[in-house]
Amino acid sequence: MTLILPAYAKLNLTLDVTSRRSNGYHDIDSVMQTISLHDLLWIERTDCRVFDLVGPAIEGENLVLKTARELEGHVGRQLPFTIRLFKRIPMGAGLGGGSADAAAFLKAANLLYDLKLTPGELVEIATAVGQDVPFLLAGGTARATGLGSTIAALPAVPSSWRFLVVCPPIEISTRAVYDAVDGTAPSGGRTPALIAALTTGGEMGRFGNDLEPASRRLFLQFDEAFDRLHQVVPGLTMSGTGAALFAQFSGRTDAEAALAEVRKLSYPAWVCRPVSVAA
């Protein structure tokens, strides 16, 4: 039996940093959204473990293989497989690509091996892998609180929306950005406003990210790229700790026009639709 699953990228439509814990970790309040930019995970049940990557090399820990170890520890047996991972989501960009791959693997393995794991068990394993993985198990539109792994579903954003996603090829250290945020600065408080608009159908609040100033201050190349891009697409804001940026448009025509302007600057960019629920 073979399964092929999409692993959808995510955007932080808002990201408010609400406090810093004594252990150095931060509490956040974020509206997260899955988008149509995705990797593909091809997985087959076999007698030995094979992992084949099609695309750029994975830097740092391979979250699919970490997830496999966590899953095997949970069920108490080995789960041999052959995986071919087709990478399209830029890595280390704040789009959750590795976490999306991990979530897709968890769902696929649960079906492939007929493990019959409950949603709660899957979330428990996902949380042990990474803070974004629980959200990407379900996808859609959701509020992420605490360290980012406490998830509550929200009403879907309009299906007509389009997101221009731009990814300057700049490596940003997530740890360095969070270390620079001490949690004492007032949060932008954008998340409650956006949630109220989604719930009542009122005017949408402003997107934004409390980590953006730190990323721009610490990484000069990112700051320069942001300024260049903001001149042609003023509505751009950052996802995660960057370097991915996005802007929301009410329809495809305006998004495509913005994409044409961004491509003149030679940055990788895509027009994406919102994905209501991850497959």
PyMOL commands that set and color helices and strands:
alter all, ss='L'
color gray80, all
select helices_A, chain A and resi 63-75+97-112+119-129+133-138+174-179+190-200+212-218+220-232+252-263
alter helices_A, ss='H'
color red, helices_A
select strands_A, chain A and resi 2-20+26-45+50-54+81-86+141-146+150-153+162-166+208-209+237-238+245-249+269-272
alter strands_A, ss='S'
color yellow, strands_A
deselect
rebuild
show_as cartoon
